[in-house]
Amino acid sequence: MNIHDFDDIRPFLPEELPEVYDRLLADPEFGAVLAFVFPDIPSETLAQGMRSCKTNLEFQLKMVYPMLQQLLQKAATSLTSNFQPIDGERDRSHTFISNHRDIVLDSALLSYVLHDNGYNTVEIAIGDNLLIRPWIRDLVRVNKSFIVQRALTMRQMLLASAHMSKYMHFCINEKKENIWIAQREGRAKDSNDRTQESVLKMMAIGGDLRNLNIVPLAITYEYDPCDYLKAQEMQNKRDIEGFKKSQQDDLDNMRTGIFGWKGKIHYHAAPCINAWLDTLPTDMPKADYFRAVAEHIDQEIHRHYHLYAGNYVAADLLQETTVHDTHYTAAEKAQFEAYVEKRLAMVQLENPDTAFLRQCILTMYANPVFNHEAAL
């Protein structure tokens, strides 16, 4: 295998970047996004800065990293991380598999904190359903993303899964790049984070899972900017048979997730699962094997959540108890209850079911508590 076997899904190569920069800079919508993100920098200066980036990593460090710095100052209280469990493995690349909260920022902030901790950034698995503009498709491939092909026939899906799996193994073992992939297709709207066995089966098509050096990663946001949008979607799915989000819905979720208030953010890596994989019986049936791996990844993610007062308040409100009240003050409870009411007021539905929507939002914040407690 060589890199050109994956031309249809891989990130752009350094020699391809100048032509891609020209396409991006000629796109009025991309220009408007640049002006919004960097309002104080002339467009000519931004264009010059982009064209000075000779590699994807340079683009991330010169263009994306400063944007994330500015974003965090406006939309977060803090960003912390813990990669100690893999600090002794800096000589090899890893596949980070995480819970999925935000369409864009989960992977973007992972690269940010990895760089700050002295690691290489990640190549990002991103579904082509989100690449709804040509400039978005170009931009993510500049930003070290590879494409997950969706909306295919069963036969096409099997071929595409094998193709991507081979690329992931090539990426880890030949390119020596880190990878990020979500534990499931799409975000867990209710924050009940569970690894889809189909994701692991796809990853195993290209070779032994040990070769991917899988690291479970727990991502926790104090506040989810899209919580009210997720609740709104849940009511639509309940009330409208066959409801599916529109492209505009996806854009709204991406924009809200990026720029909305997140409070405290924490990334916590669990140990690489290779040593644990070695404890499994060699003759274990495949179905049992993938189920066990998924459950182990889930337990590691759940154990390493960094929970906040609002999570515990939500758990108690949802169950109408006070069993978690040592984790929050009366003031923090009142603050979170007021927050939930504000989010409910933002829902835009013709006939909002307020009791249902409130339960949805509380469930989003409470499930990490229930899963964390079950994993200890």
N, C-alpha and C positions, 0 to 999 in steps of 0.2 A: 504493500500500500504506500501511496505517497499523497501529499497534500492535495494534489489536483483530482484525486478520486472523490473529493468532497467539495468541489467547487460550488455546488448548488446550495450548500448549507453552511459552510464555514465562514468565519470572520474574513474580512478582506486582508490581503497580504500587503506588506509595506509598499511594494511597487504599484499596487492598484490604488493607493490612497489619493494621489493627486487628481486623478480623473473623478473619483468619488467626491472629493472636496469641491470640484468645479460644479458637479451636479447639485450638491447640497446648497452651495452659495448662490446658485441661480434660481433656487426655489423660493418664491415669495413667502410661503407659509413657514419654511424653515428660518428665513430671515426675520420674520416677525417673532418667532420663538426666541431666537438669539437676542433680539432687541429687548424682549421682555425679561429674559434671564440676566442679561448684562446691560442694563439701561444706561449706565454711565460710560460705556466704552463705544467709541465710534465703530460703525460696521466695517470700515476699511481695516481698522486695527484688529478686529476679531477675525476677519478673513485672513489677514497676514499671520495671525497667531495659529489658525488652523493649518495653513499651508506650511508652517514651519515644523509641524509634527510629522516626523518621518516614519514613526511606528505607531501601532495601536496603543501601546503603553504610553508613549509620549502624549498622544491625544488625551488619554485618560488623565494623566498627571497635569497637563497644561490647561485643558479645557473643562473636563468633568470634575476633577478634584476641587478647583476653586469654586465652581458652581455649587457643589455639595457643601463646602465650607460656608458659603453665604446662606444657603438654604437652612442649614442647621442652626445658624445664628437667629434666624427668623421663626423657625417652625419646630424647634426642639429645645428642651432644657439641657439635656446632656446626651452624649453618645459614649457608652462604655463597652468594653469587650474583654473576653478571657479566652486566650488560645493556649494556655499552659499545657493542657492535655496533649498537644501535638508539638510543643516547642522542641522536643528532641528529634523531630522528623523533618527538619527544614531541608534535608537533602532530597526529599521526594515530593512529587505533586499529589494533591488530594482532590477527591470529589466531595464537595460539601453538599449534603442533602438536608434541606431545612423545611420547617413549617413555612407556610406562604401567607403573608399578611397583605403586602403591598405589591402591586403589579410591577412597579419600576424600582422602588427603593430597596427592597429586600436584597437584591443582588448588587445594586449600585453602592449601598452603604457597606456591604460585605467587602467589596474591593477597597473601599475607603479605609476600613479598619484593618484589613490585611496589610495594606501598604504602611499604615502607621505602626504596625507590629513587625515590620521587616520582612513580610512575605510578598510573593508575587500576587498580582490581582487575579481575578477569575475570568474564565470564559463562561458565558451565560447561556443556558438553554432557554429559548424564548419561543412561544407558540406563534405561528404565522397568522393566527386569527387576530393578533394585536397589531400586526404590521399593516395598518389600514391606509397608510399613505406611502407613496414611493420614498419620500425623504425619511420616514421612520424606518423603513427596511434598510436603507443605506446607513442611517445613523447608528442603528444597533450593531450592524456588522463592522462598522468602524470601531465601535466600543466593545470589541471582543465578544460578540454574541454569535451563537450558531442557531440555526432555525429548526424548530420542531414542527414538522408538517402535520396539519390536522385536516379535518373534513375530507377524508379519503375513503375509498372503498376498502373493504376488509383486506383484499389482496394487496392493494396499494399501501395500506397501513402496515402490513407485515413487512413489506419491502422497505418502507421508510423507517420503520423501527430498527431493522437490521442495519440499515445504512447509518443511522444516527449512533447506534451502539458501537459500531466499528469506529466511527469518528471519535467517540468519547475515549475508547481505549487507545486510539492513535494519539489523541490529545494528551493523555496522561503519560503514556509510555514512550512516545516518540517526540512530541513537541515539548514535553515536560511543563505543561501548563496546568494550573488549577482549574477546576470546573465548579460551577454552582448549578444545581437542579432542584426544583421544588419536589417535595415528597409526594405530590399528587398533581393531577391536571387541574389548574385553576385554584383559586384561593378557597380555604375552608371558611365559608361565610359565618359559621357558628363557632369558629375557633376550636372545634373538636378535631385536633390535628392527628390524622391517621395516614400512614404511608400506604399508597396503593401498590399492591403486589405487582400489578402490571408494569409499573415504573421499574421495579427491580428485575422483572423478567426481560424487559427491553434492554436494560443495562447488561444483562448476562449473555445476550445473544452474541456479542462481540468477543467474549472471553470470560474467564473466571472473575467473579466480583472482587476477589482479593487484588487483582491487578489495578482496580480503580481506587484503592486506598480510601474507602468511604469514611467520611467523618460526619456523624449526625450533628446538626447545628440548630440551636434554639434561638429564635429571634423573638424578642418581646418589646412591644411598644406600650407605653403607659396609656396612650389614647390612639385610637384608630380613626383617622380623619374620614374614612369611608364607612364608619359604623352605621350611620343613618341611611346611606345608600344601599348597604347590604340588607338592612332591615326592610327597606322599601322593596328591594328585589324579592325578598322572601315572601312578602305579602302578595306581590304580583304573581309569583309562582304558585302560591296557594289559591289565588282567585281566578287566574287566567290560564286555562288549559293550554299547554305547549308554549308558555311564555319563554321568550329568549331575549337577552339584552341586545340592543342595537349597537352599531358602531359608535354612535354618539354616546351611548351609555358607557362604553369602554373608554372613550376619550374623557368623559366626565370623571370616571373613576381614577384614571391615570392622573389627571390634573389635580383632583382633590387629594389623592394620596400623596402626591409630591409636595404640594404647597400647604396642605392643611396642618393643623397643630398636632404634634405627636408627643409632646412632653419628654419623658425619659425613654431612652432606647438602649437596649442591651443585646449583644451578640455573645453567645457562649458555645464554644466547641466542646464536644464530648471526645473521648479517645477514638482513634481510628478503630474500626470494627474488625480488622484483620485477625488480631489475636483471639477475639471472641469467635470468629468464623472457624478458626482452627479447632475449637472445642466441639463442633458439631460432628455427628457421626458421618463417616464417609459414604455410607449406604443409605442416607436419609432420603426418603421419597421427595421428589422435586416440589410437590405441592406443600409438604410440611416444611421444606427448607425455606421457600420464599415467605411462607407465613411466619416462620420463626424470625427471619431476618427483619421483616417489616415490624414485628412486635418489638424486637430489640431496638431498632431505630426509634420507634415511637417512645419507648421507655426512656431512652437516652435524651431525646428532645424534651420530654415532659419533666424529667428530673432536673434539667438545667434551665428551665424557665426562670426568669428574674421577675418575680411578681410584685405588683404595686398595690397600694391601699385600695384603689378602685376595683381591682380584681376581687379582693376579699369582701368589699362592700356588696358587689354584685352577687357574689355567691350567697351571702346571707339574705339579701333582698329576694333573690330568686327562690330560696328555700324557706323564706320566712323564719329564719333562725338568727341567733347571735353567736354561733359557734366560732366564728373567725374574728370576733371583735377585739381580740388582743393585737390584731394586725392593723388597726386603724383607730383614729380618734373620732369623737363625735363631730368635730369640725370637718374632718376628711369625709365622713359619711354624708354630711349635709352638702358638701362641695360636689361629691360625685352624683348625688341625687339631683342637684341643680343642673349638673352637666347633662345628665340623661334627658331631663325635660327640655333643655335647649336643643338637643339633637332631635328629639321627637318633633319639635316645632319646625325643623328644617325639611321634614319629609314632604314630598310633593306628590300626593295621591288624591284622587277625586273623593274617595271614601276611606280615609285612613282608619284602620282598626288600632286605636291607640294602645289598648291593652296588649294586643298581639305584638305590636311594634316594640313596646317597652320590654316585653318578655324576650324578644329577639336580641335587643341590645344588651340586656342583662346577661343573657346566655353567652354572648360573644366574650364578655369580660369574665364570666364565671367559669367557663369550661377549662381554661388553663389551670385554675385552682384545683378543680376536681381531678384533672389528669395528673397534675403534679403530686397531689396527695396519694393517688393510687400507685404512682411510680416509685415512691420512696420505700 
